[in-house]
Amino acid sequence: MVEGDPTLQAEIRQVEQPVQIVALAERHGCVVSVEALRAVSRDLSAPYWPWAGQGHDWRRRFFGQA
């Protein structure tokens, strides 16, 4: 779903907290928790994910905000 939607990619790129990704997912008819998102975040490496290229510590801090 995200790969084919540049508008959604831009929205994801701008989030500052994981709960914002959860809210975006819900608006698009998907249910995901912060915990589930964190569990798979290593596999989500496309450039639109806020943690792309940021490293492990940055991602841990990002999800620590939840």
ChimeraX attribute file (.defattr): number of C-alpha atoms within 10 A of each C-alpha:
attribute: neighborCount
match mode: 1-to-1
recipient: residues
	/A:1	8
	/A:2	13
	/A:3	9
	/A:4	8
	/A:5	9
	/A:6	11
	/A:7	10
	/A:8	16
	/A:9	17
	/A:10	13
	/A:11	14
	/A:12	19
	/A:13	16
	/A:14	13
	/A:15	14
	/A:16	13
	/A:17	16
	/A:18	20
	/A:19	17
	/A:20	16
	/A:21	22
	/A:22	18
	/A:23	15
	/A:24	17
	/A:25	17
	/A:26	13
	/A:27	10
	/A:28	11
	/A:29	9
	/A:30	11
	/A:31	12
	/A:32	15
	/A:33	15
	/A:34	15
	/A:35	12
	/A:36	11
	/A:37	17
	/A:38	17
	/A:39	10
	/A:40	10
	/A:41	15
	/A:42	13
	/A:43	9
	/A:44	14
	/A:45	13
	/A:46	13
	/A:47	11
	/A:48	18
	/A:49	19
	/A:50	21
	/A:51	21
	/A:52	17
	/A:53	12
	/A:54	10
	/A:55	10
	/A:56	12
	/A:57	9
	/A:58	14
	/A:59	17
	/A:60	12
	/A:61	11
	/A:62	16
	/A:63	18
	/A:64	11
	/A:65	10
	/A:66	11
